[in-house]
Amino acid sequence: MNEILAVLQTIQQDKDKLEKLHQFVMDEIYEEPEKEQIPEKIRKLVSEVAETIMMGMICFLNPDTFEIEFIPREMIVDPEEYEMITGEEWDSAEIKHLKWQRYIEVEPMESHESFKVMEYFIDEIDDNNLQNRLINALNRRKPFANFKYIVETSKYRQQWFDFRQKQWEYYVWDILKNEL
């Protein structure tokens, strides 16, 4: 281990050598861990929850009946502002999950988690030019908007949508698997 650290110290300022080392490790040593499979019986539920929380909703799932309720995040975070925008009062809203004995709450990813999904996608594409453009987009102001514009105007648009959906499904499954 000390030999590896010594090598890293000697090349830490040499970008080309670090890149070669990284490429070697990725090609010859690193093995991607297999993702845990989502059970078939709840795959559709997980997909629906992922799609909806991706839009900023919060999901409440009854683990006994698999009934789901989606509530706009703003309604929970700031009920008064939600009421001003929609005209719907928090008190008069039909909130089903409060009547359930148990529920699992699934919130959207934090921004740093969504950022990681974009970084992982960059590694999935085989177009070096696009990879560089996306990396640059993530390093500028407004990384989410820049990334979205570039990827959604590329030939990798559908691949991005599929990849993002799958990542959100794994995110949802990670939350649900210990609660069901």
Backbone torsions as a table, in degrees:
resi	resn	phi	psi	omega
1	MET	NA	-40.5	180.0
2	ASN	-64.5	-33.0	178.5
3	GLU	-65.5	-40.1	179.1
4	ILE	-64.3	-43.8	179.0
5	LEU	-63.7	-37.6	178.6
6	ALA	-64.3	-41.6	177.7
7	VAL	-63.2	-44.9	179.6
8	LEU	-60.5	-40.1	178.6
9	GLN	-63.7	-36.7	-177.8
10	THR	-73.7	-23.9	-178.3
11	ILE	-110.2	6.5	-173.0
12	GLN	-59.9	-23.9	179.8
13	GLN	-97.3	-5.2	-177.2
14	ASP	-100.0	99.0	-174.7
15	LYS	-59.3	-40.8	-178.7
16	ASP	-64.0	-44.2	179.9
17	LYS	-68.0	-38.5	176.6
18	LEU	-62.9	-40.7	178.4
19	GLU	-64.0	-42.1	177.9
20	LYS	-63.2	-42.5	178.9
21	LEU	-63.1	-45.3	178.4
22	HIS	-59.0	-46.7	-179.6
23	GLN	-61.8	-42.4	178.4
24	PHE	-61.1	-47.5	-179.4
25	VAL	-60.6	-45.2	-178.9
26	MET	-65.5	-39.4	-177.1
27	ASP	-78.2	-39.6	-168.9
28	GLU	-106.7	-25.0	-171.5
29	ILE	-117.5	-48.6	-173.2
30	TYR	-67.3	135.0	174.3
31	GLU	-123.1	124.4	179.8
32	GLU	-65.1	125.2	177.4
33	PRO	-66.7	143.5	-180.0
34	GLU	-72.0	136.2	176.5
35	LYS	-73.7	140.5	175.7
36	GLU	-66.0	134.1	-179.1
37	GLN	-76.1	137.9	176.1
38	ILE	-79.8	127.4	-178.9
39	PRO	-56.1	139.4	-177.1
40	GLU	-55.4	-39.1	-174.0
41	LYS	-66.1	-20.0	178.3
42	ILE	-121.8	10.1	-178.3
43	ARG	-59.5	-42.3	-179.7
44	LYS	-64.7	-42.1	177.9
45	LEU	-61.4	-47.2	179.8
46	VAL	-60.7	-41.7	179.5
47	SER	-63.3	-43.9	179.4
48	GLU	-63.9	-43.1	178.5
49	VAL	-62.9	-44.6	-179.8
50	ALA	-59.6	-47.8	-179.9
51	GLU	-58.8	-40.5	-174.3
52	THR	-77.8	-41.5	179.1
53	ILE	-70.8	-23.8	175.7
54	MET	-61.8	-24.9	179.8
55	MET	-90.2	6.2	175.8
56	GLY	96.9	7.4	178.1
57	MET	-85.4	159.8	171.9
58	ILE	-107.8	135.2	-177.7
59	CYS	-104.4	139.1	171.8
60	PHE	-120.8	124.3	-176.5
61	LEU	-118.5	127.7	173.6
62	ASN	-82.8	112.0	-175.3
63	PRO	-71.2	-14.6	179.6
64	ASP	-85.9	-37.3	-175.7
65	THR	-112.3	-9.9	-174.5
66	PHE	62.8	18.7	173.4
67	GLU	-71.3	141.7	-179.9
68	ILE	-124.3	150.0	175.9
69	GLU	-135.1	133.8	177.6
70	PHE	-113.6	134.0	-179.7
71	ILE	-129.9	134.4	176.8
72	PRO	-57.3	135.7	-178.3
73	ARG	-55.4	-39.3	-178.4
74	GLU	-61.9	-32.1	-178.6
75	MET	-65.1	-33.9	-178.9
76	ILE	-87.1	-43.1	-176.9
77	VAL	-68.2	-44.9	-177.5
78	ASP	-142.2	81.6	-176.2
79	PRO	-58.2	-34.5	-179.5
80	GLU	-66.2	-43.2	178.4
81	GLU	-66.6	-40.2	177.3
82	TYR	-58.3	-42.9	179.4
83	GLU	-63.7	-40.5	178.8
84	MET	-64.2	-39.8	-177.0
85	ILE	-74.1	-44.6	-172.7
86	THR	-99.7	-21.3	-174.8
87	GLY	82.3	-2.8	179.8
88	GLU	-91.8	128.3	-179.5
89	GLU	-84.4	142.0	179.3
90	TRP	-58.8	-43.5	-176.7
91	ASP	-65.1	-30.9	-177.6
92	SER	-91.9	-6.3	-179.6
93	ALA	-70.2	141.5	176.6
94	GLU	-79.6	98.8	-179.3
95	ILE	-103.2	99.5	-174.4
96	LYS	-73.0	-38.7	-170.9
97	HIS	-65.2	-21.1	178.5
98	LEU	-70.3	-17.5	179.2
99	LYS	-92.4	-11.3	-179.6
100	TRP	-77.7	151.9	176.9
101	GLN	-68.8	-40.3	179.1
102	ARG	-138.8	150.6	171.9
103	TYR	-152.4	156.1	175.9
104	ILE	-110.8	127.9	179.4
105	GLU	-98.1	128.5	178.7
106	VAL	-122.7	113.6	179.8
107	GLU	-99.5	160.4	175.7
108	PRO	-60.2	159.7	176.2
109	MET	-59.4	151.1	169.7
110	GLU	-70.8	158.4	-175.9
111	SER	-60.4	-36.0	179.7
112	HIS	-67.1	-28.8	176.8
113	GLU	-72.7	-41.6	176.2
114	SER	-62.9	-37.3	177.6
115	PHE	-60.8	-42.7	179.0
116	LYS	-61.6	-37.6	178.2
117	VAL	-60.6	-41.9	178.4
118	MET	-64.9	-41.8	178.3
119	GLU	-62.0	-42.6	179.5
120	TYR	-63.6	-36.7	-179.7
121	PHE	-64.0	-37.8	-180.0
122	ILE	-56.3	-37.7	179.0
123	ASP	-70.6	-19.1	-177.6
124	GLU	-81.3	-21.8	-175.1
125	ILE	-92.7	152.9	-174.7
126	ASP	-107.5	15.9	179.7
127	ASP	-105.0	104.0	-176.5
128	ASN	-59.5	-38.4	179.1
129	ASN	-61.5	-47.4	179.0
130	LEU	-66.7	-39.0	176.7
131	GLN	-56.1	-47.5	179.9
132	ASN	-63.2	-40.9	178.4
133	ARG	-63.1	-40.7	-179.8
134	LEU	-70.1	-38.8	176.1
135	ILE	-61.5	-44.9	177.6
136	ASN	-61.8	-39.6	179.3
137	ALA	-61.5	-39.2	-179.5
138	LEU	-72.3	-19.3	-178.5
139	ASN	-96.7	-0.2	178.6
140	ARG	-101.2	177.1	173.0
141	ARG	-62.3	149.8	179.5
142	LYS	54.8	57.8	-175.7
143	PRO	-61.5	-36.5	-178.2
144	PHE	-65.4	-46.7	-179.5
145	ALA	-66.4	-42.2	179.8
146	ASN	-63.6	-46.1	179.4
147	PHE	-60.7	-48.2	-178.2
148	LYS	-57.8	-46.1	-178.7
149	TYR	-61.0	-46.7	-176.5
150	ILE	-66.7	-49.7	-175.1
151	VAL	-70.2	-34.8	-177.5
152	GLU	-78.7	-10.0	174.4
153	THR	-106.3	13.9	180.0
154	SER	-108.1	173.7	177.0
155	LYS	-74.6	-6.3	-179.9
156	TYR	-95.4	11.8	-176.1
157	ARG	-55.1	-54.2	-178.0
158	GLN	-66.1	-37.8	177.6
159	GLN	-60.8	-39.3	177.4
160	TRP	-63.4	-47.4	-179.5
161	PHE	-59.9	-43.7	-179.8
162	ASP	-65.6	-44.0	-180.0
163	PHE	-62.4	-48.0	-179.1
164	ARG	-61.3	-44.4	178.8
165	GLN	-58.5	-45.8	-179.4
166	LYS	-62.4	-41.0	179.0
167	GLN	-65.0	-41.2	177.6
168	TRP	-66.1	-35.6	177.3
169	GLU	-64.5	-42.5	176.4
170	TYR	-63.6	-38.5	177.1
171	TYR	-59.3	-48.2	179.6
172	VAL	-63.2	-45.9	-179.1
173	TRP	-60.5	-40.0	178.2
174	ASP	-59.4	-34.5	178.3
175	ILE	-75.3	-43.9	-173.0
176	LEU	-77.1	-34.9	-169.3
177	LYS	-58.6	-30.6	-179.3
178	ASN	-87.9	-10.3	-176.4
179	GLU	-103.5	-18.6	-176.5
180	LEU	-88.1	NA	NA
